[in-house]
Amino acid sequence: MQTKRKYILYAVTGVCLAVLAVLKYVGYQETAWWYLFLLWGAMLTGFVMQPLVKSSFPGTRDSKVVREPQRHLQDHEVLMGYYAVAVLGVFIASLILSEPLLGKSIGSLFVAGNAYFWLAAITSGVLNVGIFYFFNKALRYGDLSIVVVMQSLFPIAALPISFIFYNYLGWIIPDPSVSRWGIIGIALILGAVAFSGFTQKTSKKEFPPENDWLAHHPRMSVLLSSLFAAVAVNCDKVAVSAGNPFLAGVVILGTVALVTFAWTTIRGGVARVQYVFSRYARQFLLLGFVYAGIIVVMNTTLLMGNVNYYGTVKTISLVFASFYGLYVLSEGIDIRQKFMRLLVSLVVVGGVFLIVVKG
C-alpha cells in the first residue's frame, strides 16, 4: 500500500510540472508563474526528496547494518555522495533549460558579474554543509512531518538578515521590503509552523547512534539547520543576482561536495570514500539528480522574486512532506494530531495566497 501511494504522489508531481510547462508556453502572467514554479519545487522537495533522504540510508538496527556495521553512514558522508551527483545534474540542466527559463545563451551562464558572486556562492556552500548536515540528521532520526515543519522556521531569522544584506549590497540585490499583506501571510505561515512543530509528538521510533546527541534530539538539530539557512538564503540571493542561478548552483553544490569529501577522507581515508560510493551509488544517483532539479527551481525563482517571499513560499514543502508522512507513512499518533497537521497545512496555504495575490 505504501508503494502504491508513493507512486501516486510522484505521478501528481509529474502532472503538475506538465501543467506549468503549458502555462509557460501560453504566456501565463510572469510573476505568478514563477511563484507557481517555486511551489512546484516545494512539492518536489516534500513528495520526493525529503522522503528519499529519510528512507535511503538504513539506521543502526537495520539488518544490513547489523551484519555490516560500516554500512551505517555518517551524515556528512550522505552529503558527500548525492551532492557530487547534484553538481553534474545542475550543469546538465543549465545546458537544457537556460534558454527557455532565462533567455540566456549557454556561454553566458558561466560568467560571474563581479567578485561578490564568488564570495557569496562559496560562503553559501560552506553554510549548506551545516544546513543539510543537521537537517539530514533530523530527517533520518526524527518524525518526517514534524522535522520539516520545524525547519521551515528559518524565514523568521532570514527577514532581518535580508535587510542587513540590502543595506550593504543594495546595488546588487533588489529591495526585500514586504507589503502589509505579505507580512500577514508570513506571520500566518510561521505561526502555524511554530504551533505544529512544538505541539506534535513523534509517532515513529528511530534508533540513532548512541554517541550522537543531536541524532537523539532531532528538533534541536533542525533548529540549528534553520539558523544556517537564514544566512545562506541571503548569500544565495547575492550569488544569483551577481552571477546567475546555474553558475551559483554549480559553485554552491561543488563547495559542499568538496568540503564533505575532505571531511570523509580525513576521518576515514580514501578507502572509506570508495566503500561509501560502492555501497550507495544507486541512492546517490537518484538523490543527486532529484536535488539538482530542486536547485534549478529554487535558484531561478530566487533570481526572479523577493528573497523574503521566496523563503516563505519555499517552506510550503512542509505541507507536502507532512501529507506524505500522513498518507504514505501513516504518521500521527491519533486522529486529533492528524487533524491538527491538516489544519496547519490549510493555514499555510492561506498565507501563501496572501503572499502571491496580495503581496
N, C-alpha and C positions, 0 to 999 in steps of 0.2 A: 504493500500500500504506500509506504514512504517513497519508494522509487517512482511509482506512477504519479504521485502528487508532485514530486520534484520536477519531473519532466513536463507536467502541465504548466508549472511556473516558468520553466525555460521556454516553452512554446509561446506563452503570453509575452515574455520579454522580446522574442523574435518578431512577433506580430506588431508590437508597439514600435520597434525600430523601422519596420517596413512602412508603417503609417507616417512616421516622421520623415522618411525619405520622400514620400509622396508630397507631404506638406512643403518640404524644401523645394521640390521641383515646381510646384504650382505657385511659389512665391508668397507663402503664408507670412503674416506680419512678423518682421525680423526679430524684434526684441522678445516677443512672446515665444517664438520658435526656439531661441537659444535657451530660454528658461525651461521649455519642454524637453529640449535635448539634455540639459543638466538633470532634469527629473528622471529621464530615462537612464542616465548614468547612475543615479541613485538606485534605480530599480535593478540594474545590472550588479551593483555592489551588494544590495540586500538579498536578492534572489539567488545570486550565483557566487560571487567572490567570497563573501564572508562565511557562508555555509561550507564552501570548499576548504577554506583555511581551517575551519573547525574540524572537518571530517578527514582531511588528507593525511594527517600525521598522528600515528597512534600514541596513546598515553602509556603510562608506566605499567598498567595492569593488562594491556593488550597481550594476547598470546604470542604474537610475533616478537614483541619486545621482551617478554619473559624468557623466550628461548634465545634471543639475540639482543642483549641489553643495549648494545651500541646503536641499534635502530632508533632509539629514542633521541629525537633531535632537540638541540637547544634552540631557543627562539631566534638567535642571530643566524643559525645555520639554515633555518627555514627562509629567512630573508635573503641570504646569500644565493640560494637556489633559484627562487622564482623571480627575483629582481634582475638577475643576469639575463634571463629569458625575456623579461619585460623590456629591457633596453633594445633588444633586437626587434621586438614587436612594435615599439613606438617608431623605430627607424623605418620599418616596412610600411607602417600606416602613413608616415609622412609622405612617402613616395606616391601613395594611392589617393590620399584624402586632402592634400594641401590645396589643390586647385578647387574642388567642389566646396570645401568648407571655408577657406580663407581667401581664395582667389590669388594665391601666391605661387610663383614658379618654384620648381624643386630646388634650383640653385640658390634662391633667396632664403630658403629655410634654415640654412646653416651659417647665417651671418648675424652676429650679435650687434645690436645697436650701439652699445657702449660698455665700459668696464663694469658698470653696476650689474649687468647681466651675470657675469661670471661670479661676482661676489654673492649675489642673491641666490643663484642656482646652486652653487656649491654649499652655501650655508643651509639652504633648504634640504639638500641631500643629507647633510650631517644630521639635521633635525629629524628627517624622516627615519633615520635609523632608530632614534628614540621613540618616535611616534609608533612605528609598527613593531618594534621590539616589545613595548609594553602592551600595545593593542592586541597583537597576535597571542601574547601570553594570556591576556584576559579572555580572548575568544576560545583558546584551546581548553582552558580550565574553568571557565565560567558559563553561565546560562546565556545563550546567544541573545535572547530577546531582552535581557537586562543589560548586558555589556554594550550592545550597540546604542541603547538609549543613553547610557552614561557617557559614552564617547562623544555624543552629539552636543555636549555642553560647551564645547570649545568656542562657539561664537561669543559667549559672554566675555571671554578674555580677548578674543580677536577684535572686538569692536573698538576698545580704546587703543589697542596697538595699531590698528589701521590708521587712526588719526595721527599718531606719532610718526608713522611712516610717511603720511601725506605731508605733514608739516616740514619734513626734511627733504622729501623727494617728490614734491607736488608736481614738478615738471616732467616726471616720468610716469606717474600713475594718476588716474582721474580722482576727482573728489569723492571720498567714501561716504559723504553725508547721506542720511536716510530720512525719508519723509515721516510725518506723524503716523500714517497708516503702516509704513514699513516698520516703525518701532513697535507698534501694536502687534503686528504679525510676528516679529522676532520674539516679543515678550510671550505671546501665546505659545509658540513652539517651545521656547526654553522652559517656560513654566510647566508645560506638560511633560517635557523630558525629565526635569528635575523630580517632579512628583512620581513619575513611573520608576525612575532609577533608584530612588531612595525608599520606596514603599513596597516594591515587589520582592518576593522571596524566591531564591533559587530552587528550581524543581528538579534539576538534573545533577547527580553527584558525580564529579570527576575525580581523578586520582593524580594530583600533581606531584612532582618530585618532593621528597621530604625536606630537602635543604633549600628550597626556593620559596622564600616568604611571600613574594608578590604573586606567585602562582596560587598560593593558598588564599590570597586576598585580591581576586580579580577586579573588584570595584576600585581599589586603590591603584592598581596597575593601569586601569583605563583612565582614571583621572590624571595620572602622570602623562599618559599619551595625549590627553586633551590640552595640557599646558604646552607641550611641544608643538601641537598642531596650531594653536592660536598664533604663535610666531611664524611658523612655517607657511601658513596660508598667505600672509602678507609678503614674505620673501618670494613665494610663488608668483604673486601679482606683479612684483617688481621684475622678476625674471621674464615673464611672458610679455610684459609691456616693453622692456628694454631689448628683448630679443624676439622670440616667437614661441608659440606653445610647443612645437615639435622639438626644437633645439633644447628648450627648457626641460622637456620630458627626458630626453636622452641624457643630458648632463646630471639631472637630479637622480634618476634611476641608476645611472652609472656610478655616481658617488656612493649611493647606498650599497651597490654590489661590491665595489672596491673595498669599502670600509668593513663590511661583514666578511668578505673573503679574507682580508688581512686578520680580522678577529679570529676566524676559524683556524687559519693557518698558524697563528701564534699559539693558540690553545691546544690544537690537536695535530698540527703538522700537515704537510701536503697529503699524507696518507688519509687523513680524516676527510679532507675535501673530496678526494677521489671516492672514498667509501660513500659519503653522503649522496653524491651525484649518481653513483651506481645503483643505490637502493631506491632513490626517489626521482629519477629522471622523468618519468611519466607525469607525476604530480607537479613537478616544477614546470614542465612544458605547458600543461593545462592552465595552472595558476598564472604563469607568466604572461601568456597571450591574453587571458581574460583581463588581467590587471593592466596590460598595455592598452586595451580598449578603453578601460575606465580612465586612464591617464589622458588619453587623447580627448575624451569627452570633457573631463574636468578642466584641462588646461585651455582648450579652445573656448569653453564657456567663461572661464575666468578672464580671458582676454577681452571678451565682449561685455562683461557685466560688472556691476558694483560688487566690490570684494565682500561687503557685509551681507548683501542679499545672497551672493554666491555661497558664502559659508553657511548660511541658514538653510537655503534650499537643499544644499548638499546633505544636510542632516536627515533629509527625508528617507535616506537609505534605511534609517531605523524603522520606519513604518513597514518597509518591505521585508527587512530581516526579522522583525517581530512577527509579522504574518507568517513568514517561513517557519519560525520557531513554533508557532501555534498550530499551523496547518500541516506541516510535514513532520516536525519533531515532537508534536503533542506536548509542548511546554505549557506551564501554568498549573499550579497545584490544584486549584479548584475553579469553579465557574465564575466566582467573583473576580479572581485575578485575571482570568481570560477576558471578562467584560471590561475591566479597567484598562487592560492593554489595548483593547479595541477603541475605547473612549479616547485614550491618549492619541491614537492614530487619527481619529476624526478631528481632534483639536489641532493637531499638527497640519492636517490638510487645510483647515480653515486659515491657519497662519500663512501657509504658502499662497493661498488665494489672495490674501491682503497684500502680500509682497509683490506678486506678479501683476495683479489687476490694479491695485490702488497705490503701490509703492512707486 
